[in-house]
Every structure is written in C-alpha cells, then in structure tokens.
Amino acid sequence: MIHRRSLLTGAPALALGLSATGLLAAPAALTADTILKPREGRGPRIVVCGGGWGGMTAARYLRQEVPDAEVILLERNPFFWSCPMSNKWLINVVDTAFLTQDMLHPANKYGYTLIQCEIIGIERDRKIVRTSQGSVDYDFLILAGGIRNAYDVWFGDDKAAADYTRTHFPSAYIPSAEHVALKNKIHNFKGGTIVMTLPPPPHRCPPSPYERACVMAWHFKVNNIPAKILILDPKPMIAPIGAGYRAAFDELYPDIITHVPNARVRELDPYNKRIMTEAGDFDFDEAIIMPPHQASDMVFYADLIARDAEGRPTGWADMHPRLFHANADDSVYIVGDSMGTISPQFGHYPKSAHVANYIAKIVARNIGQRVRGQDVVAELPDNLCYMLVNGDPREAISVEFFYEIGPDGNVQQTQIDVDVRTPDLLEEDFVWIDGMFNDFLR
Ligand SMILES: Cc1cc2nc3c(=O)[nH]c(=O)nc-3n(C[C@H](O)[C@H](O)[C@H](O)COP(=O)(O)OP(=O)(O)OC[C@H]3O[C@@H](n4cnc5c(N)ncnc54)[C@H](O)[C@@H]3O)c2cc1C
C-alpha cells in the first residue's frame, strides 16, 4: 500500500508540480516576451500555422524532406475534424469517430511538435508568430489556416448581427462545433423552408453545398418531413458537376430542392429571417448561411493579402503561383484554401483537401531543396472530389481536375465531370479518404 507521505517524499517534487516546500507551484503569467518553445537542434526551424489537411501534411513531410529541421505545428483545435465526409456524416453514412482523428499520434510518429494554441499575430520583420501561449520564432513559416467566414462583407462593423447569424444559422464549413449544431438542427427539423446561401466563388469545396442539399433532402424524404430547400446560388448555373446535380435534384428530390441561380445576397435580416438577393427576396424558417469566404485570419495578420488591379484587397494570399511562397517574403509559404490566384484561365485551384494535401507535399519538397542548396523544382497538383447525391441506394457523382503548363506559360486546367451517379463512386470516395488518412494521420 502506498501512503500519501511516502508518495510525496519518494517522488521528485518537480514531477508532481510541487515546489521544494511541498506547496503547489503557481503557473507563470503569460507576457509579451513569453517564449513558446526555445530552439532545439541546429537545423532550420519551420513553423506550420494551422493543423488541418494542409498543415498536418506539411508537418509530416517536412520531417521527411528536411530531417534535421525542427518542425512545430500550431493548431487551435484539440483534435482533427475532417470536413470531407462531414456531409455524409449528417445522415450517418459515417460516424463521429470516422471524422475525428487523434493529432498527437502523427506528431509523435513523425517527430514534430504539436502545440494547441490560438495564433494571434505574425511579425514578419522579426520572424515571429504570436500565439495565446507565447511567441515562437521561425526560419520558414507555412500558413495553412484554411478559410475565414467573412461576415463583415455583409454586416460591416455590426458584430452583433454577424454573431447572431453565425450562432443561429451556422454554415459548418470550418472544423468546429458548428457541424454538431447543424446535424442536430437537421434531425430536429419538423418542416418548412430552409435556405442555403452559397458563397460567391472562389470558396471552399465548390461542389459540397449541393451535396449537403442532397443529403438533407434525402433525410427529409425518407422521414416524410414536409421540407423545402432553397439553394441561393450567386452563380448563373450549378457548377461543378452541374448535369449530375441537376439530374439528382429533378429525379430524386423534385418537390424538395429548388436551385435559384444568380441569387447573390444583397442584404440579410437574420432576426426576421429574411434574405434579399439579386434573384428576389426570400423568407425562411431555417437557414444554412454561408457568408463569403476569404483566406484565414493569419494571412491578414502577416499582411500578405493580394490586391486587384484597382488596389482593393482580394481576400486571398498574394503568392507565387508555381512556388507557393508569398510574393513579398520567400520565407513564408501559403498552403491550402488560403492560397490566392494561380492562373488567368481558371483563377484559384479548387479549395479542396486533395489540393491542400498535394501542395503541402510540394512545399515540403521545395523547402528541402532550398535548405540543401539545390534548384527548386516547381510541381503541379491534381484534384478529385466525390459527392453523395442519393442515400438509398448510396450513389455518388464526381469531378476531376488536371493541370499542365499552357503555351503562354500559365497553368491550365482540364475539368472532367462524372455526372452519372453510381455506388462505385462512393466506394472510390472511401478508398480516397482511407489513403489520405494513411498519408498523414495514422
Ligand atoms: C462540407 C464539406 C465537404 C468537403 N468535402 C471535400 C471532399 O470530399 N474532398 C476534398 O478534397 N475536400 C473537401 N472539402 C474541402 C476541405 O475540407 C478543405 O479544402 C480543406 O480542409 C482545406 O485544408 P486547409 O489545410 O487549407 O484548411 P483546414 O483543413 O480547414 O485547416 C486549417 C486549420 O487551421 C486552424 N486555424 C485557423 N486559424 C487558426 C488560428 N488563428 N490559430 C490556430 N489555428 C488556426 C483551423 O482550426 C484548422 O484546423 C470539404 C469541405 C466541406 C466544408
């Protein structure tokens, strides 16, 4: 039997968080000079901001490509939440354990440091990232924060209206508690009109709002819930996989889904559940309000937002389209959905997990080449997305993108829509995500 006295005297006091006198030691207060992590080793220090698809892939591959680097990953969330498959989770095609992944396991397996904190500032002149736990310096910085919901584009300084909209009509497009709130909302819905506002392009995962409409419609159909879903789309047509989605809407959910094109939001009154668009005004009982998307806050903190020809901020990173570092600072790379314009032909790469994973690996290789003093090899990604449109039988459609360098020297995109829904495509989706999770999480 171990007595309290022998436990206290037999174990080193520090290991128990006790001072030499046996009293509990007080935690040190955080100051502006608090150092989050002192330097280790003699290799470069690479700090990765954001532990989602791009950031976790980058951290894992940097350890491989730059073996003597010290790699630090900063992420606010306690676990990884996958947005891919989250629409399918809304109707229980996969469970919560499938979407949530342990982040400590890959950090330990691949040998990088994971710190849970909020990134609150970036001082590029001092090469420092400021966080809620202190400051950390870097030699190379990777910004992989995904997107921000730009409610301010609609509401300006009216934070109360933005907060009310976010908390009452969550979009569930960023890993957060919003996904759980949305699932509860769908499963408790008794009937009426649900509007979905789609963000203007470019936005995260262009085909996924239509997939969400399909899975919700399927749930309402099989449970005999008298629901109408209005998709308010700023685009003139459904895209991508327009024909496949149109067939699903018309053949499977003709009384439930209405797609309204050219419905750019002009004004939103969340308190009175009314939305004014360029295609007319709509009242709603429930809503999934997706505001415009922009690069994550950290790109703004780093002062790396691009400007258009008129000098207005675009909301996306100002970066080299082939090498993925900031135009203003080649020690800072941007990976994933925050990335800016790639080509005059198609604008942005699709804001997808597939592309975030692909670019993160390219960037890790490019940093490795630079550290070794080699020529940097510019590489191109591809992209692939599967979207569930029917719950029984479970059938999906898909889209693929390929890239090459065109005669004008710019990146060119070829898009292939697979519009015929089949169970095989859903099986391919599971193969895809299994391969991805094996790549950087397991
Ligand atoms: C419903 C839905 C379905 C989708 N389906 C697919 C699909 O089938 N296939 C596909 O390829 N893509 C899909 N996507 C898109 C995919 O989720 C994104 O493109 C992908 O997550 C982008 O990776 P990222 O690393 O840029 O951002 P994220 O994966 O969002 O990672 C960003 C991370 O940064 C963290 N972060 C941000 N700011 C801070 C801060 N200040 N401090 C600390 N941490 C911070 C966030 O918490 C987050 O973990 C889907 C998206 C949605 C919403």
The ligand as a Gaussian input file, in Angstrom:
#p B3LYP/6-31G(d) Opt

LIG

0 1
 C      -18.862000      20.010000     -46.160000
 C      -17.501000      19.919000     -46.794000
 C      -17.176000      18.832000     -47.595000
 C      -15.916000      18.749000     -48.188000
 N      -15.633000      17.663000     -48.971000
 C      -14.415000      17.561000     -49.550000
 C      -14.076000      16.416000     -50.315000
 O      -14.877000      15.488000     -50.483000
 N      -12.833000      16.379000     -50.889000
 C      -11.924000      17.378000     -50.731000
 O      -10.821000      17.271000     -51.266000
 N      -12.227000      18.484000     -49.991000
 C      -13.423000      18.593000     -49.394000
 N      -13.724000      19.705000     -48.625000
 C      -12.783000      20.831000     -48.553000
 C      -11.686000      20.653000     -47.492000
 O      -12.236000      20.451000     -46.214000
 C      -10.786000      21.874000     -47.440000
 O      -10.447000      22.244000     -48.734000
 C       -9.533000      21.552000     -46.644000
 O       -9.873000      21.358000     -45.293000
 C       -8.505000      22.684000     -46.784000
 O       -7.380000      22.392000     -45.990000
 P       -6.639000      23.582000     -45.224000
 O       -5.473000      22.946000     -44.563000
 O       -6.427000      24.724000     -46.129000
 O       -7.719000      24.071000     -44.139000
 P       -8.294000      23.279000     -42.887000
 O       -8.317000      21.818000     -43.131000
 O       -9.567000      23.956000     -42.517000
 O       -7.219000      23.543000     -41.744000
 C       -6.998000      24.824000     -41.224000
 C       -6.636000      24.671000     -39.750000
 O       -6.122000      25.911000     -39.260000
 C       -6.614000      26.112000     -37.955000
 N       -6.561000      27.542000     -37.648000
 C       -7.076000      28.550000     -38.390000
 N       -6.808000      29.744000     -37.818000
 C       -6.114000      29.475000     -36.685000
 C       -5.564000      30.300000     -35.657000
 N       -5.666000      31.637000     -35.690000
 N       -4.929000      29.693000     -34.628000
 C       -4.815000      28.333000     -34.573000
 N       -5.302000      27.511000     -35.525000
 C       -5.949000      28.078000     -36.572000
 C       -8.027000      25.567000     -38.002000
 O       -8.525000      25.231000     -36.708000
 C       -7.869000      24.337000     -38.905000
 O       -7.629000      23.157000     -38.176000
 C      -14.968000      19.779000     -47.988000
 C      -15.286000      20.875000     -47.184000
 C      -16.537000      20.949000     -46.584000
 C      -16.858000      22.120000     -45.686000

